[in-house]
Amino acid sequence: MRPETHTSHNFCTFTFMLERLDITLPITDPTWIFFLVMTIILFAPMVLERLRIPHIIGMILAGVAIGEYGFNILERDSSFELFGKVGLYYIMFLAGLEMDMEDFKKNKSKGIIFGLLSFTIRFGIGMWSCMELLGFGLTTSILMGCMYASHTLISYPIISRYGLSRLRSVNMTIGGTIIVDTLALIGLAIIGGMYKGDTSGMFWVSMGIKVTLLTLFIIFVFPMIARKFFRNYSDNIMQFVFVLAMVFLGAGLMQFVGMEGILGAFLTGLVLNRLIPHVSPLMNRLEFVGNAIFIPYFLIGVGMIIDVNALFTGGSALKVALIMTTVAISSKWLGAFVTQKIFGMKKNERSMIFGLSSASAAATLAAVLVGHGIIMENGERLINDDVLNGTVVMILITCIVSSMATERSARKFAFEEKLKFNDKKEDESNLPEQILIPVANPETTENLVNLALMVKESKAGNPLVALSVITDSKNIRERKLAGAKNLEKAAKIAASADTVVTPVTRYDLNIATGIIHAAEEYNATNIVIGLHWKANIIDSFFGNLTENLIKGIHREILIARYLIPATSVRKMHIAVPPKAEYEVGFAKWVEHLARMASQLACGMVFYAEEATLGYLREVASKTQAAGLASYVAMEQWNDFEKIKENMYDSHLAVVICARRGAISYDTSFERLPSQLAKNFSGNSLVALYPEQYAHEGGFVSFSDPQGHNEAQHYNKAHEWVRDLFKVEDELPDKSSDKSDKETE
């Protein structure tokens, strides 16, 4: 059979099967529409995380794929209109709700000046480019100027991770965000209102009065109603429904006076900001529902109306996309530059302001969709399809640029300010030591408890918590008995060292979630867990459980595999990556290893680059095991074959690791599991993840669309371009940068 005939036969067979199943494309049945959308929302983040694509862009691309201009699987019916409207309001409500008003107050005057200055520069350049370069009319240019002026704090989680939220440049940018987004939304609402009524002089007077009165009503009356409700009703569901009702009341009232509802939703978020703590069950529910259903549904709906083919068919769409992206990035850099000069700020402060303020996402999407939905008198849309398609390209590139710039600036601040081992968060530095030991395998319990006993401070009393997590299953009775036996065994081992263990049995959906929740409840400062054995060839080295813990817990984690009793170790070989000294938990893990060496009376050999060895000597010299430490300079810290040559069966390999986004993390860590499996399969091993600054909130939202930040992959591209054009790096620590390149 010829290939053409074979292909035609397969297509006919597929078509026949669809006809037999009574399935036609696009699918119009509400049940299957909702199922397919939920499936995309469920599986898209898994794929996006591996492809390093920001979640906002990924959801939009998923909408493109299933929409009319993709595979035409779904039709953009009324459900997308409804959920899209709700999702748009939800995005703007959360934008107001998540603003840190305390940070705004700290640098209020500077933030206001930066906001007004940035809005003016971006709005002006945006309008000029639309009229002169793209040939748009005045109204369209004003609307797009508002779109350029706004920004979303996409990369703020990077600041939280580095513990730099108190920097002047960060506080200024946060304050400016409130100003620029508010002004942009007001401009957007005015443009939208113009097409809902006449444009005579009385129209503007009437609208001004109505909007002013309504704004005052929302600012003063909404908080009074909310306070009274929250005082009288503590039911979780009622509070959640009440907040949603307030959001749509604000949006509906704003529409009633002739403005866009998104301004009402944003103002509602701002006024309820003080009444809903950022770390509270109510805030968590609001984020959860929005990020689980409404916002993804909205983003998928946006993608369904985008014709990506138009970018590559010789029309003006690609030109519009390139101009929009260039104008967006350059205008925001210019705003940061002028702000730096006015306030006499350092160059890296300018980079921080630019990085935080360069991403366009939430308000930008709102503006372009409102403009796309407005039909002018000549029958054309106020914002055409080319601009809609170009906006997606602009959002993608600005999100990447924002992540790269913020990451690099944060790293420079960490170097310049010597954010090292003795610089801990005030709210965490005084926490009493509490070591959590999840016990599941009776064969490893003894070694894990002994490791915890050696790590703990001798004067800490009884800081050990043994945990047994029981998941929902048919044999839950047997699991409960087995867990009780493991806890009892752990308690007996600790009792032999005059230490009392707190036994905890926890029921949860899965083991990783149970450990994470227990760590929060008991304020665990350290987690000691066993390294799982690979069940099959496709199983990972650390296993899904451990990988989820590394992502979900910012405390120090020791992952141990002992082939000999933990108490019989005669020497520790410790591999330390470059820049490990700048991690917040540096001194902590050095002290812990020193305690182990002192307890076992064994030597410890540190393998690291020369710059890092200096800090190791400084910290180790202050410990009780100073005389047991020796140091070996390595050109490449992960030359495990060289380390292996010096090891015997009675020795312990300790590898200091780094979570994604940490200062000491680079792409070489992606090969670490295979390297450990290859070189230390016959040796006892401890993989140690140092303590890190916590990501405030612990969830992925529209303001954190990348989840676990992947800026290192973008940085590799940046370094390649930098090397190509021989642009010198500006990091103070030149030797560390060189080490990074050699490692990569």
Secondary structure, DSSP 4 states (H G I P E B T S, - for coil): --HHHHHHHHHHHHHHHHHHTT--SSB--HHHHHHHHHHHHHHHHHHHHHHT--HHHHHHHHHHHHSTTTT--B---HHHHHHHHHHHHHHHHHHHHT--HHHHHHTHHHHHHHHHHHHHHHHHHHHHIIIIIS---HHHHHHHHHHHH----TTHHHHHHHT-TT-HHHHHHHHHHHHHHHHHHHHHHHHHHHTTS--SHHHHHHHHHHHHHHHHHHHHHHHHHHHHHHHH---HHHHHHHHHHHHHHHHHHHHHTTS-HHHHHHHHHHHTTTTS-SSSHHHHHHHHHIIIIIHHHHHHHHHHT--GGGGGTTSSHHHHHHHHHHHHHHHHHHHHHHHHHHHT--HHHHHHHHHHH----HHHHHHHHHHHH-B-TTS-BSS-HHHHHHHHHHHHHHHHHHHHHHHHHHHHHHHHTT--TT---HHHHTPPP-EEEE---HHHHHHHHHHHHHHS-TTS-S-EEEEEEEES-TTHHHHHHHHHHHHHHHHHHHHTTT--EEEEEEEESSHHHHHHHHHHHTT-SEEEEEPPPP-STTS-SSHHHHHHHHHH--SEEEEEE-SS-GGG--EEEEE--TTGGGSTTHHHHHHHHHHHHHHHT-EEEEEE-HHHHHHHHHHHTTSTTGGGEEEEE-SSTT-HHHHHTT--TTEEEEEE---TT-TT--GGGGGHHHHHHHHSTTSEEEEEE---PPPSS-S--TTSTTSS--HHHHHHHHHHHHHHTTPPP--S-HHHHHHHHHH-
